[in-house]
């Protein structure tokens, strides 16, 4: 058998050329067909589901109260151990479920509103001395989109002069510290108070304020000192929550 006679390359014939030409023609036709389509037209096309149960929240989902939280720490938080510790501290009557939705971001699901309100109203809470920043997930809000920028805590105000202990003054002092939440009304008008308590939403990205210079009506001034209740891991050098002074980068 003459092998040379069977090899197209011997006679200078490229058998692959027609195949390549046909492929190029196909690509060119597809390019011409789709080249004029604007992406804006695709973005304007809406999608509307047609099933009757679409958009309807199940009753069992409505009866769940959800919070999202994270701990002010750079350490890795082990989910199962953290869940056991927080459940033993909170002691929810109807139970609680915890899951990690992102690295360092946790979702706490309660079956009763009272259990959730205890967590939100009686904090701040901590795990291994790291403060928990926790917020409720409002209906229709994605859990991962909840902003965790502040933590609510009680602050004691010392050395307030007479005549400057009204609720209006306490609210302004709370706004100096962070954002006013409420005033402790357990002993209204008590003359023997050594300090006054205000609930303040503290921004976690700003240093804690230790005192405030109060200018009185006669232009004299005095210092009002602050003490934070249940203050966890905190840097006495930079004033930020989340680390001790020996780990402070500014130090």
Buried (B, 14 or more C-beta within 10 A) or exposed (E): EEEEEEEEEEEEEEEEEEEEEEEEEEEEEEEEEEEEEEEEEEEEEEEEEEEEEEEEEEEEEEEBBBBBBBBBBEEEBEEEEBBEBBBEEBEBEEEBBBEBEEEBBBBBBBBBEEBBEBBBEEBBBBBBEBBBBBBBBEEEEEBEEBEBEBBBBBBBBEEBEEEBBEEEBBBBBBEBBBEBBBBBEEEEEEEEEEBBBBBBBBBBEEEBBEEBEBEEEEEEEEEBEBEBEEBBBBBEBBBBBBBEEEEBEEE
